[in-house]
Amino acid sequence: MEFGDLFSFDKRVAPTIIKPIYWLFLVLIVVGGVIYFFSGFFDLFKVGFFAGLWTMVTTVIFVPLSVLGLRIAAELCLAVFEIHDRVSGASPPQV
């Protein structure tokens, strides 16, 4: 894809940028999870044992679920574009 493709409607841009957006959000989820986990670890000593433990446990539960939800959303978005290509008879975009 070239820069000029952004201003013309000959090629679709969304299927091309879904993968980088997926990786960006994946990194943000993991980094945020690590920060939140260590925040819970330090809360063990500052706020209270059970409050910090609760933060750590919920982080361990919600980070994998968030990654799974992100993957499902990205695949669903790609599937919608693929279905559109097959229904309209257009050739798949060059990635």
C-alpha positions, 0 to 999 in steps of 0.5 A, spaced: 500 500 500 502 506 498 501 513 501 496 515 495 491 509 497 489 513 503 486 518 499 483 514 494 478 509 495 481 504 490 483 499 495 481 498 502 485 501 508 482 497 514 484 490 513 491 492 512 491 496 519 487 491 523 494 487 524 498 493 527 492 496 531 491 489 534 499 488 536 499 495 539 493 494 543 496 487 545 502 490 548 498 495 551 494 490 555 500 486 557 504 492 559 497 495 563 496 488 566 504 488 569 503 495 571 496 493 575 499 487 578 505 490 581 500 495 583 497 490 587 503 487 590 505 494 593 498 495 595 499 488 599 503 492 604 500 499 603 493 498 603 491 491 606 493 484 604 486 482 601 486 489 597 492 487 594 491 480 593 484 481 590 488 486 585 493 481 583 488 475 582 483 480 578 489 482 574 491 474 572 484 473 570 482 479 566 489 480 562 488 473 558 480 474 557 482 481 555 487 478 550 482 473 548 477 478 547 481 482 543 483 477 538 476 475 537 474 482 535 480 482 530 478 476 527 471 478 527 473 484 523 477 481 518 472 476 517 467 481 515 472 484 510 473 477 507 465 476 507 464 482 503 470 480 498 466 474 497 459 476 496 461 482 492 466 478 488 472 483 489 479 480 489 482 480 496 486 486 498 494 485 497 497 485 504 
